[in-house]
């Protein structure tokens, strides 16, 4: 049985995408849910190791135009990221460069109480590099092979002036 480069490329893309998904699912992250009243704040802390990329996800299931202000604080309580969220779900990323406890601080700046679901953690992006390289190789293989297949594809034309 002959295996084409196109099938190998698709297989590389599929395997590496699953690999990246497994790494992300296994990351250290914390979840919490809270009803945040007007002008109140809520903090959630998590331990991070080394230098990498962290993430936060804020979800408001009963969203009707509320606004939440989010700050990410480093180990010395310095603000390293801040954002005003006015959507039902928001995902943000931030860089951290040293070990320690990082904090997400959410403040309700709307006039109504807000029910929030928060997820805060590390992406483990450094572990995703080999899978990312494999994904890149597979995608380039698929693009190049598909280009050559399309380039060499001939459409058969009917004979003209058949009488």
C-alpha positions in Angstrom: 0.0 0.0 0.0 1.4 3.4 -1.1 1.1 6.2 1.4 1.0 9.7 -0.1 2.7 12.7 1.2 -0.7 14.4 1.5 -1.9 11.7 3.9 1.3 12.0 5.9 0.9 15.8 6.1 -2.8 15.4 7.4 -1.6 12.8 9.9 1.1 15.1 11.2 -1.4 18.0 11.6 -3.9 15.8 13.4 -1.4 14.2 15.8 0.2 17.5 16.7 -3.1 19.2 17.3 -4.1 16.4 19.6 -0.7 16.7 21.3 -1.2 20.4 21.9 -4.7 19.9 23.2 -3.5 17.2 25.7 -0.7 19.5 27.0 -3.2 22.4 27.5 -5.7 20.2 29.3 -3.0 19.0 31.7 -1.9 22.5 32.7 -2.2 23.7 36.3 -5.2 26.0 36.5 -7.8 27.0 39.1 -11.5 27.7 38.6 -13.9 29.7 40.7 -17.4 31.1 40.5 -18.7 34.2 42.3 -21.5 36.7 42.3 -19.7 40.1 42.3 -21.8 43.0 43.7 -21.5 46.6 42.4 -18.0 48.1 43.0 -16.7 45.0 44.7 -13.5 43.1 43.9 -12.5 39.5 43.9 -9.0 38.0 43.9 -7.8 34.6 42.9 -4.1 33.5 43.3 -2.1 30.8 41.5 1.5 29.6 41.7 3.6 29.9 38.6 7.0 28.4 38.0 9.7 29.6 35.6 9.1 31.9 32.7 6.1 31.2 30.4 2.7 32.5 29.4 -0.3 32.5 31.7 -3.9 32.8 30.8 -7.3 33.8 32.3 -10.8 33.2 31.1 -13.7 35.2 32.4 -17.2 34.0 31.5 -20.5 35.8 32.4 -23.3 33.3 31.6 -26.1 35.9 32.2 -24.5 38.7 30.3 -26.6 41.8 29.6 -24.0 44.5 29.0 -22.1 44.5 32.3 -18.5 45.5 32.6 -15.7 43.9 34.6 -12.2 45.3 35.1 -9.5 42.7 35.3 -5.9 43.1 36.5 -3.1 40.6 36.7 -0.7 41.2 39.5 2.8 39.7 39.8 4.5 38.4 43.0 5.2 42.0 44.2 1.6 43.1 43.5 2.7 45.1 40.4 0.1 45.3 37.6 1.4 43.3 34.6 -1.8 43.2 32.6 -5.2 45.0 32.8 -8.3 44.9 30.7 -11.9 46.0 30.7 -14.2 43.2 29.7 -17.6 44.0 28.1 -18.3 40.6 26.5 -19.9 37.4 27.6 -16.6 35.6 27.6 -13.1 36.9 27.4 -9.7 35.1 27.3 -6.5 36.9 28.0 -2.8 36.0 28.1 0.1 37.5 30.0 3.9 36.8 30.3 5.4 35.9 33.6 9.2 35.6 34.2 9.7 34.4 37.7 8.4 31.8 40.2 5.8 32.9 42.6 2.2 33.6 43.3 0.3 35.6 40.7 -3.1 37.2 41.3 -6.1 37.9 39.1 -8.2 40.8 40.5 -11.7 41.4 39.1 -13.7 44.5 39.9 -17.4 45.0 39.0 -17.7 48.4 37.4 -21.3 48.1 36.4 -24.4 48.9 38.4 -25.7 45.3 38.7 -24.4 42.2 40.5 -22.6 39.9 38.0 -22.3 36.1 38.1 -18.7 35.2 37.0 -16.9 32.0 36.2 -13.1 32.4 36.3 -10.3 30.2 35.1 -6.7 31.2 35.8 -3.5 29.3 35.1 -0.4 28.5 33.1 -0.5 27.6 29.4 2.7 25.4 29.4 3.6 26.9 26.1 7.2 25.8 26.3 6.1 22.2 26.2 4.1 22.9 23.1 7.1 23.8 21.0 7.8 20.3 19.6 4.1 19.8 18.8 4.0 23.3 17.2 7.0 22.4 14.9 5.3 19.2 13.9 2.1 21.0 13.2 4.0 23.5 11.0 5.8 20.8 9.1 2.5 19.0 8.5 0.7 22.1 7.4 3.5 23.1 5.0 3.5 19.5 3.6 -0.3 19.7 3.0 -0.1 23.1 1.3 2.8 22.2 -1.0 1.4 18.8 -2.1 -2.1 20.3 -2.6 -0.6 23.1 -4.7 1.2 20.6 -7.0 -1.9 18.4 -7.3 -4.0 21.4 -8.3 -1.3 22.7 -10.6 -1.1 19.4 -12.5 -4.9 18.9 -12.6 -6.4 19.0 -16.1 -10.0 19.4 -16.8 -11.1 17.5 -19.9 -12.8 19.8 -22.3 -15.5 18.6 -24.7 -14.7 18.6 -28.4 -16.0 21.7 -30.1 -17.9 21.7 -33.4 -19.2 18.3 -33.1 -21.9 18.0 -35.7 
